[in-house]
């Protein structure tokens, strides 16, 4: 029984060490799309959803886009830079597009540059063994 308890204790410690203890949530937001590019209003009954992306490429090449969220009904979404694979201290570019419920899609928005902050996770303290 003692061996089982010791095994479970070490398994729990190893699992805790393997689990990321630090998560950083950021929010990106944008203005709602209410008109077409010629400034005519979007007709009543048409709904707009959004897709948000990031890329290390300021030219926004389609092959370089990483999805943050799709079919978003709101004008913001949250993400974790580490989970997304963003390089700390590097510059990334955000873009988004609007999609009507009729299938019509906008072009990608202009690139918005952001320097991914360097973050040091808080120190971990072992409370007991």
Residue pairs with C-beta under 8 A, 6 or more apart in sequence:
9 129
20 82
21 121
21 124
22 119
22 121
22 122
23 80
23 82
23 83
24 80
24 81
24 82
24 119
25 78
25 79
25 80
26 78
26 79
26 80
26 81
27 76
27 77
27 78
27 79
28 52
28 68
28 76
28 77
28 78
28 79
28 94
29 75
29 76
29 77
30 50
30 52
30 75
30 76
30 96
30 109
31 75
32 48
32 75
33 42
33 48
33 50
33 98
33 106
34 41
34 42
35 41
35 42
36 42
37 106
42 48
42 100
46 100
46 101
46 102
47 73
47 100
47 101
48 98
48 99
48 100
48 101
49 70
49 71
49 72
49 73
49 98
49 99
49 101
50 69
50 72
50 74
50 75
50 96
50 97
50 98
50 99
51 67
51 69
51 70
51 71
51 72
51 96
51 97
51 99
52 67
52 68
52 69
52 70
52 72
52 77
52 94
52 95
52 96
53 65
53 66
53 67
53 68
53 94
53 95
53 96
53 108
54 65
54 66
54 68
54 79
54 84
54 86
54 92
54 93
54 94
54 95
55 61
55 64
55 65
55 66
55 92
55 93
55 95
55 111
56 64
56 87
56 90
56 91
56 92
56 93
57 64
57 93
58 93
58 111
58 113
59 111
60 93
60 95
60 108
60 111
65 95
66 84
66 85
68 77
68 79
68 84
68 94
69 77
69 79
71 99
81 88
81 116
81 117
82 88
86 92
86 116
87 116
88 116
88 117
88 118
88 119
89 115
89 116
89 117
89 118
90 115
90 116
91 113
91 114
91 115
91 116
92 113
92 114
92 116
93 111
93 112
93 113
93 114
94 111
94 112
94 114
95 108
95 109
95 110
95 111
95 112
96 108
96 109
97 105
97 106
97 107
97 108
97 109
98 105
98 106
99 105
99 106
